Amino acid sequence: MPNLTYLNGVVLSFEAENFNLKREVANLRKELGNKIEELEKNGEDAESRLAKVEQDSSVVNEHQSNNVSSFRHMGGLVCSGQK
């Protein structure tokens, strides 16, 4: 049968290892939380930039459409001899 001093040493060793593992888990959870926040922020930034590009694109498309209509109208006037 192992003596009491040896068993107390084993218990202390396990307690120390348990403490270190709990600290490591806490650090990993904190790091993971920071990464999640960073990814969420990057996702929001990307969504914002995409919305701006889509908005700018619709303005450009509208402007191009207006120009095409104007050119067609002017072309019709020139072809028919009107000014």
C-alpha positions as a Markdown table, in Angstrom:
| # | Residue | x | y | z |
|---|---|---|---|---|
| 1 | Met | 0.0 | 0.0 | 0.0 |
| 2 | Pro | 1.5 | 3.4 | -1.0 |
| 3 | Asn | 2.3 | 5.7 | 1.8 |
| 4 | Leu | 0.4 | 8.8 | 2.6 |
| 5 | Thr | 3.2 | 11.2 | 1.7 |
| 6 | Tyr | 3.5 | 9.7 | -1.8 |
| 7 | Leu | -0.3 | 10.0 | -2.3 |
| 8 | Asn | -0.3 | 13.6 | -1.1 |
| 9 | Gly | 2.4 | 14.3 | -3.7 |
| 10 | Val | 0.4 | 12.7 | -6.5 |
| 11 | Val | -2.7 | 14.7 | -5.4 |
| 12 | Leu | -0.7 | 18.0 | -5.4 |
| 13 | Ser | 0.7 | 17.1 | -8.8 |
| 14 | Phe | -2.8 | 16.6 | -10.2 |
| 15 | Glu | -4.1 | 19.8 | -8.6 |
| 16 | Ala | -1.2 | 21.8 | -10.2 |
| 17 | Glu | -1.9 | 20.2 | -13.6 |
| 18 | Asn | -5.6 | 20.9 | -13.2 |
| 19 | Phe | -4.9 | 24.5 | -12.3 |
| 20 | Asn | -2.6 | 24.9 | -15.4 |
| 21 | Leu | -5.2 | 23.3 | -17.7 |
| 22 | Lys | -8.0 | 25.5 | -16.4 |
| 23 | Arg | -5.8 | 28.6 | -17.0 |
| 24 | Glu | -5.0 | 27.4 | -20.5 |
| 25 | Val | -8.7 | 26.8 | -21.2 |
| 26 | Ala | -9.5 | 30.3 | -20.0 |
| 27 | Asn | -6.8 | 31.8 | -22.2 |
| 28 | Leu | -8.0 | 29.9 | -25.2 |
| 29 | Arg | -11.6 | 31.0 | -24.6 |
| 30 | Lys | -10.4 | 34.6 | -24.3 |
| 31 | Glu | -8.3 | 34.3 | -27.5 |
| 32 | Leu | -11.2 | 32.6 | -29.3 |
| 33 | Gly | -13.6 | 35.4 | -28.2 |
| 34 | Asn | -11.2 | 38.0 | -29.5 |
| 35 | Lys | -11.0 | 36.2 | -32.8 |
| 36 | Ile | -14.7 | 36.0 | -33.1 |
| 37 | Glu | -15.1 | 39.7 | -32.4 |
| 38 | Glu | -12.5 | 40.5 | -35.0 |
| 39 | Leu | -14.2 | 38.3 | -37.6 |
| 40 | Glu | -17.6 | 39.8 | -36.8 |
| 41 | Lys | -16.1 | 43.3 | -37.2 |
| 42 | Asn | -14.4 | 42.3 | -40.5 |
| 43 | Gly | -17.7 | 40.9 | -41.7 |
| 44 | Glu | -19.5 | 44.1 | -40.8 |
| 45 | Asp | -16.9 | 46.1 | -42.6 |
| 46 | Ala | -17.1 | 43.9 | -45.7 |
| 47 | Glu | -20.9 | 44.1 | -45.7 |
| 48 | Ser | -20.7 | 47.9 | -45.5 |
| 49 | Arg | -18.2 | 48.1 | -48.4 |
| 50 | Leu | -20.4 | 45.7 | -50.5 |
| 51 | Ala | -23.5 | 47.8 | -49.9 |
| 52 | Lys | -21.5 | 50.9 | -51.0 |
| 53 | Val | -20.3 | 49.2 | -54.1 |
| 54 | Glu | -23.8 | 48.0 | -54.9 |
| 55 | Gln | -25.2 | 51.5 | -54.4 |
| 56 | Asp | -22.4 | 53.0 | -56.6 |
| 57 | Ser | -23.0 | 50.4 | -59.2 |
| 58 | Ser | -26.7 | 51.2 | -59.4 |
| 59 | Val | -25.9 | 54.9 | -59.8 |
| 60 | Val | -23.4 | 54.1 | -62.6 |
| 61 | Asn | -25.9 | 51.8 | -64.3 |
| 62 | Glu | -28.7 | 54.4 | -64.1 |
| 63 | His | -26.3 | 57.1 | -65.5 |
| 64 | Gln | -25.2 | 54.8 | -68.3 |
| 65 | Ser | -28.9 | 54.0 | -69.1 |
| 66 | Asn | -29.7 | 57.7 | -69.3 |
| 67 | Asn | -26.7 | 58.3 | -71.6 |
| 68 | Val | -27.8 | 55.6 | -73.9 |
| 69 | Ser | -31.3 | 57.0 | -74.1 |
| 70 | Ser | -30.0 | 60.4 | -74.8 |
| 71 | Phe | -27.7 | 59.2 | -77.5 |
| 72 | Arg | -30.5 | 57.2 | -79.1 |
| 73 | His | -32.7 | 60.3 | -79.0 |
| 74 | Met | -30.0 | 62.4 | -80.5 |
| 75 | Gly | -29.3 | 59.8 | -83.2 |
| 76 | Gly | -32.9 | 59.7 | -84.2 |
| 77 | Leu | -33.0 | 63.5 | -84.5 |
| 78 | Val | -29.9 | 63.5 | -86.7 |
| 79 | Cys | -31.1 | 60.6 | -88.9 |
| 80 | Ser | -34.4 | 62.3 | -89.4 |
| 81 | Gly | -32.8 | 65.6 | -90.3 |
| 82 | Gln | -34.0 | 67.3 | -87.1 |
| 83 | Lys | -31.8 | 69.3 | -84.8 |
